[in-house]
């Protein structure tokens, strides 16, 4: 019974975090390696994007060089065909929370 209780506790604790992460393909980032992508709200097994709705997309990455400028490009893939997602602002620096972390250090 104790093992079952621990499994239920683990399930309740970790499943929301596992469900948050989505599968992604890096389409050629230069100077950075994408580590993870999270989208919220993300309910269920399939992410449904509705026109006009607001979503928060968090992309964790490591920089391999100093990044001074760039642009954000998102594409969606449905049944094997891709289409770009239009963003209001595609300037990378307007979407970064911590600018100082973009400076690469090789020590």
C-alpha positions in Angstrom: 0.0 0.0 0.0 2.8 2.4 0.8 4.4 1.9 -2.7 1.1 2.5 -4.3 0.7 5.8 -2.4 4.2 6.9 -3.5 3.4 6.1 -7.1 0.1 8.1 -6.9 2.0 11.0 -5.3 4.7 10.9 -8.0 2.1 10.8 -10.8 0.2 13.8 -9.4 3.4 15.8 -8.9 5.2 15.1 -12.2 2.5 14.6 -14.9 1.7 18.3 -15.3 5.3 19.1 -15.9 5.7 16.2 -18.4 2.6 17.2 -20.3 3.9 20.8 -20.5 6.8 19.9 -22.8 6.1 19.4 -26.5 8.0 17.7 -29.3 9.8 20.2 -31.5 12.3 20.3 -34.4 15.0 22.9 -34.6 14.8 24.3 -38.1 18.4 25.6 -38.2 19.2 27.8 -35.2 22.5 29.5 -35.6 24.7 30.2 -32.5 22.3 28.5 -30.2 21.1 25.0 -29.2 17.4 24.6 -28.3 17.0 22.6 -25.1 13.2 22.6 -24.6 10.0 24.2 -25.7 6.9 24.7 -23.5 3.5 26.1 -24.6 0.7 27.2 -22.3 -2.1 26.7 -22.2 -1.5 23.2 -23.4 -4.4 20.9 -22.5 -4.5 17.3 -23.6 -2.2 15.4 -25.9 -2.6 17.6 -28.9 -1.8 21.3 -29.0 -4.6 23.2 -30.7 -3.8 26.7 -31.8 -6.8 29.0 -32.3 -6.5 32.2 -34.3 -6.7 35.3 -32.1 -5.9 33.4 -28.9 -2.9 34.3 -26.7 -0.3 31.6 -25.9 2.9 31.7 -23.9 5.9 29.9 -25.6 9.0 29.3 -23.5 12.1 28.2 -25.4 15.2 27.2 -23.3 18.4 27.3 -25.2 22.2 27.6 -24.7 24.2 30.1 -26.8 27.4 29.0 -28.4 28.4 32.5 -29.5 27.4 36.0 -28.5 24.0 36.8 -30.0 23.5 40.5 -30.8 20.4 40.3 -32.9 18.1 37.9 -34.5 14.5 37.1 -35.4 11.9 34.7 -34.2 10.3 32.2 -36.6 7.7 29.7 -35.6 6.1 27.1 -37.9 3.4 24.6 -37.3 3.2 21.2 -38.9 -0.2 19.6 -39.6 -0.5 16.3 -41.5 3.0 16.7 -43.0 2.6 20.2 -44.3 4.1 23.3 -42.6 2.9 26.8 -42.3 4.4 29.9 -40.6 2.8 31.3 -37.4 2.5 35.0 -37.7 3.9 36.9 -34.7 3.2 40.5 -33.8 6.9 41.2 -33.2 9.7 39.0 -34.7 12.7 40.9 -33.1 14.5 38.4 -30.9 15.7 40.9 -28.3 12.1 42.0 -27.6 11.3 38.5 -26.4 14.3 37.7 -24.2 13.7 37.9 -20.4 17.4 38.0 -19.4 19.6 39.7 -22.0 22.9 39.2 -20.1 22.6 35.4 -20.5 23.1 35.7 -24.3 26.7 36.5 -23.9 28.7 33.3 -24.5 31.5 32.6 -22.0 34.2 30.0 -22.8 35.9 29.6 -19.4 
